[in-house]
Amino acid sequence: VGDWVGLEGIDWLDGRAAIAALEPRHSCLQRPALANADRVVVVVALAQPSLDLDGLSRFLLSAETTGLEVLPLLSKADLVTQQDLNQWLERIGSWGYEPLSFSLSDSPAIERLRERLDVGISVLCGPSGVGKSSLLNSLLPELQLRTAAVSGKLQRGRHTTRHVELFPLGNSALLADTPGFNRPELPTKAKDLAYLFPEIRNQLKAGVLCKFNDCRHLQEPGCELERSWERYGFYADLISH
């Protein structure tokens, strides 16, 4: 899904053709299997199920492994107070992201999201039950995708998306829906983990230098990384294990 191909032997009446050529890809994801994606939209719910800091960070790290633009999107904004919503937006913004929030009844928020996704291929990811299919229905009402309620016992949604599919969002924009999953995979190489945190990546780009090239940014001598940011404890736990 997402590949640009050259066709031959086109049968316009039956809507069939043979693939004759595969164009070069500028990106290729393995899970989900998707070519030429430009950004990953990490959808998490503010309530039902409640937003978990570690769970959100794990999904963001998983999205960062793609090397694409990462957009955190907070759903079900109408189920929390405005104060709580603002605190989450500011909190995630301090990590180095530009998050958005929405509720299905907030048309201006849906339009702001549409504007952010107006070019290229965007892929939705996040736990089941956070409202990805409902969001697609709001962006593209003609789809009428099947949705399911969140399990009251487990606070997890039932899987309603079974395959990867692209939907046209505008003249030059496509949106990919993917099967939901509850435990995203984390990077396996410890030396690469630091670059998945914008808090570290931005410092390194700004010229922070450490004494050793393989510095893990823990308590190594000569480490110049500033470590007072909120998720440093989370990073330290991951890198230590």
ZAMARGU-4260 file (C-alpha; in steps of 0.2 Angstrom, whole numbers, plus 5000, padded with zeros to 4 digits):
<rodrens>
0) 5000/5000/5000 | 5007/5017/4995 | 5018/5012/4981 | 5018/5021/4965 | 5018/5009/4950
5) 5018/5009/4931 | 5003/4999/4923 | 5001/4990/4906 | 4987/4981/4898 | 4974/4992/4906
10) 4956/4985/4905 | 4946/5001/4909 | 4929/4991/4908 | 4934/4978/4921 | 4945/4990/4931
15) 4961/4978/4929 | 4979/4980/4924 | 4996/4972/4926 | 5009/4981/4936 | 5024/4984/4925
20) 5036/4995/4935 | 5038/5000/4953 | 5044/5018/4957 | 5057/5022/4970 | 5051/5024/4988
25) 5056/5039/4999 | 5050/5029/5014 | 5045/5011/5018 | 5037/5005/5035 | 5037/4987/5040
30) 5023/4987/5053 | 5011/4993/5045 | 5017/4988/5028 | 5016/5005/5020 | 5026/5014/5007
35) 5029/5033/5004 | 5022/5039/5021 | 5026/5056/5026 | 5020/5057/5044 | 5014/5047/5058
40) 4999/5053/5068 | 4999/5045/5085 | 4981/5045/5091 | 4978/5043/5110 | 4963/5046/5120
45) 4962/5058/5135 | 4948/5047/5143 | 4940/5030/5140 | 4953/5024/5141 | 4963/5037/5151
50) 4979/5044/5144 | 4994/5035/5151 | 5011/5044/5151 | 5022/5029/5148 | 5010/5022/5135
55) 5010/5038/5125 | 5029/5039/5126 | 5030/5021/5120 | 5019/5025/5105 | 5029/5040/5101
60) 5045/5031/5102 | 5038/5018/5090 | 5033/5032/5078 | 5050/5040/5079 | 5059/5024/5073
65) 5051/5028/5056 | 5061/5044/5054 | 5045/5053/5048 | 5036/5068/5055 | 5027/5063/5071
70) 5011/5071/5076 | 5003/5067/5093 | 4984/5068/5092 | 4973/5068/5108 | 4955/5062/5105
75) 4940/5063/5116 | 4944/5081/5121 | 4926/5084/5126 | 4928/5071/5140 | 4940/5081/5150
80) 4940/5099/5157 | 4948/5113/5147 | 4961/5115/5161 | 4966/5096/5159 | 4967/5097/5140
85) 4978/5113/5141 | 4990/5104/5153 | 4992/5089/5142 | 4995/5100/5126 | 5008/5110/5135
90) 5016/5095/5143 | 5018/5086/5126 | 5023/5102/5118 | 5037/5103/5131 | 5044/5086/5124
95) 5047/5094/5107 | 5030/5090/5098 | 5016/5101/5091 | 5001/5091/5097 | 4983/5093/5092
100) 4967/5088/5101 | 4949/5085/5094 | 4932/5078/5099 | 4920/5072/5086 | 4908/5086/5090
105) 4921/5100/5087 | 4921/5104/5069 | 4934/5118/5070 | 4946/5105/5078 | 4943/5093/5064
110) 4947/5106/5051 | 4963/5111/5060 | 4968/5093/5059 | 4963/5092/5040 | 4975/5107/5037
115) 4989/5099/5045 | 4987/5083/5034 | 4984/5092/5018 | 5000/5086/5009 | 5007/5068/5007
120) 5003/5052/5015 | 4998/5052/5034 | 4997/5035/5044 | 4986/5034/5059 | 4993/5023/5074
125) 4988/5021/5092 | 4979/5009/5103 | 4962/5001/5099 | 4947/5011/5105 | 4955/5028/5105
130) 4943/5034/5090 | 4954/5032/5074 | 4939/5024/5064 | 4928/5038/5071 | 4940/5051/5066
135) 4941/5044/5049 | 4922/5045/5048 | 4922/5063/5053 | 4935/5067/5040 | 4927/5057/5027
140) 4909/5054/5031 | 4906/5044/5015 | 4917/5030/5022 | 4905/5024/5036 | 4919/5014/5044
145) 4914/5001/5057 | 4918/5006/5075 | 4917/4997/5092 | 4915/5002/5110 | 4929/5001/5123
150) 4929/4986/5134 | 4923/4991/5151 | 4934/4978/5160 | 4950/4980/5151 | 4948/4998/5145
155) 4954/4993/5128 | 4945/4995/5111 | 4940/4980/5100 | 4950/4979/5084 | 4939/4986/5070
160) 4952/4989/5056 | 4959/4973/5049 | 4970/4979/5035 | 4980/4995/5028 | 4970/5006/5017
165) 4973/5023/5009 | 4959/5036/5009 | 4959/5052/4999 | 4959/5067/5010 | 4962/5081/4997
170) 4970/5084/4981 | 4987/5080/4987 | 4984/5071/5003 | 4980/5053/5008 | 4976/5045/5025
175) 4981/5027/5030 | 4971/5018/5042 | 4980/5003/5050 | 4975/4989/5063 | 4976/4995/5081
180) 4988/4987/5093 | 4990/4990/5112 | 5009/4987/5115 | 5020/4995/5102 | 5037/4988/5099
185) 5052/4998/5106 | 5069/5000/5098 | 5081/4986/5101 | 5097/4995/5100 | 5101/5005/5115
190) 5113/5017/5106 | 5099/5022/5094 | 5086/5026/5108 | 5092/5043/5112 | 5089/5050/5095
195) 5071/5045/5096 | 5068/5058/5110 | 5066/5075/5103 | 5072/5082/5120 | 5089/5074/5117
200) 5089/5075/5098 | 5086/5094/5098 | 5101/5096/5111 | 5113/5087/5100 | 5108/5097/5085
205) 5111/5113/5095 | 5129/5108/5097 | 5129/5098/5114 | 5145/5088/5114 | 5149/5073/5125
210) 5167/5067/5129 | 5163/5050/5122 | 5155/5046/5105 | 5145/5031/5113 | 5139/5041/5127
215) 5122/5035/5134 | 5118/5052/5142 | 5116/5044/5160 | 5131/5048/5172 | 5145/5046/5160
220) 5160/5058/5163 | 5160/5073/5151 | 5141/5071/5147 | 5135/5088/5143 | 5117/5084/5140
225) 5104/5094/5151 | 5094/5081/5160 | 5080/5091/5169 | 5067/5087/5156 | 5051/5078/5161
230) 5054/5061/5152 | 5072/5059/5157 | 5068/5046/5170 | 5058/5036/5157 | 5073/5037/5145
235) 5085/5032/5159 | 5074/5017/5164 | 5074/5011/5145 | 5092/5013/5142 | 5097/5004/5158
240) 5087/4989/5153
</rodrens>
